[in-house]
Amino acid sequence: MNKIDYDVYRLSAGQWGIYLIEAVCACIGINYLFYKSLAVFFFMLPLPFWYVHQRKKQQIRLRKKRLNYQFKDALNAMQVGISAGYSLDNTIREGRRDLERLYGQKADMVREFAYIEKQLGHSVPLEELLYDLGIRSRVEEILNFTDVLIQAKKRGGNMRVILNRCISSIEERIQVKKEIDTILASRKMEQKIMSFIPLGIILYMQLTSPEFLGVLYGNPLGICVMTVCLLLYIAAFQWGVRLTQIDI
């Protein structure tokens, strides 16, 4: 099994098709509402590829978020094993089985635990494998758990108590993140609905009173005015997106 690079995401052919169709439809809609110009539409054609790139970055963020949530369940399984007196190596094996039942064999954390289990058989230290996973995924909770594991092995003490406290703390933090995501989900939907209202107003005016906006189409001054309006709309949209994004 090869290591997963979480900063790289390969879109499937289906995803490419869906994202390109979404972007082209958006270009058609923007051109119809703001310009009604074939030349402007052709000028906008590179935008779909930029949009696909942004969606790829979004998939990378979502993948890391899913990995973080799966790590919470992995910690829960490890905590049960540690409390039952299992060694850390055995908790990894049992945790992989539990995760496989929850998420299936193709889940990222299941694949990572399978890789760790294999490397443990080659006498690679667990903390080294977890640290490597934390560096590749850039998931803060994985790195925090690895740091505690390293310090616990260096300083000694009751490993079971130390790890149980660490796991409980990390689980609580991840749970808080999930609760915040749940709260923000409704706010994000409201933001999307509010963002479509200005476009709906322009469309309504075009359908009911086409002569009212007709002077803005087909002339340089009108193109400039509509471009300024479009830029203001994009700025407001991005501002709304930032308000509904919280990094913790």
C-alpha positions, 0 to 999 in steps of 0.5 A, a space after each residue: 500500500 502506498 502512502 496517501 498524499 492528502 495535499 493531492 486530489 485526483 478528480 474522477 471523470 464524472 467529477 470533471 464533467 459535473 464541475 465543468 457543466 456547473 461552471 459553463 452554466 454559471 458563465 451562461 447565466 452571468 453573461 445573460 444577466 450582466 452582458 448578453 454578449 457572445 464576445 464576453 461569453 468567449 472571454 469567460 471560457 477559461 473560468 470553468 478550469 479555474 472553478 474546477 481547480 477551486 473545487 479540487 481544493 475544496 475536496 482536499 479540505 473535505 477529505 482532511 475534515 473526514 479524516 479528522 472525524 474518522 480519527 475521533 472514532 479511531 481514538 474511541 476504539 483505541 481508548 476501549 482497547 487501552 482500558 481493556 489492557 491491550 497493547 498499543 499495537 493491538 489497539 491499532 488492529 482492533 481499531 482498524 476492524 472497528 473503523 472498517 465496520 463503520 466506514 468500509 475498507 476504502 475509508 482513508 483512516 482504515 487504509 492508514 491503520 492497515 498501513 500502520 499495522 503492516 509497518 508495525 510488523 516490520 518493527 517500525 515504531 508506532 509514534 513514527 508512523 502516526 507522526 508521518 500520518 500527521 505530517 502528510 494530512 496536516 491534521 492537528 489532532 493526530 500530531 497532538 496525539 503523537 506528541 503525547 505518545 512520544 512524551 509518555 514513552 520518554 518520561 514513563 509513568 502510567 501510559 494508560 492514564 496518560 493516553 486516556 486523558 489525551 484521547 478524551 481531550 482530543 475527542 472533545 475538541 473534535 466533537 466541538 468542531 462537528 457541533 460548530 459545523 452543524 450550526 454553520 450548515 444552516 448559516 451557509 444555506 441562508 448565505 447561499 439563498 441570500 446570494 441568489 436574491 440579487 440575481 433573481 431580481 435582475 432576472 425578474 426585471 429582464 423578464 417583466 421590464 426588458 426595456 428598463 435594463 436594455 440600455 446597459 447592454 450592447 454598449 461600452 458604458 453599460 458593460 463597464 457599469 455591469 462589470 462594476 455591479 458584478 465585481 461588487 456582487 462577487 465581493 459581497 458573496 466572498 465576504 458572506 462565505 468568509 463569515 460562515 467559515 470558522 477555523 478552530 
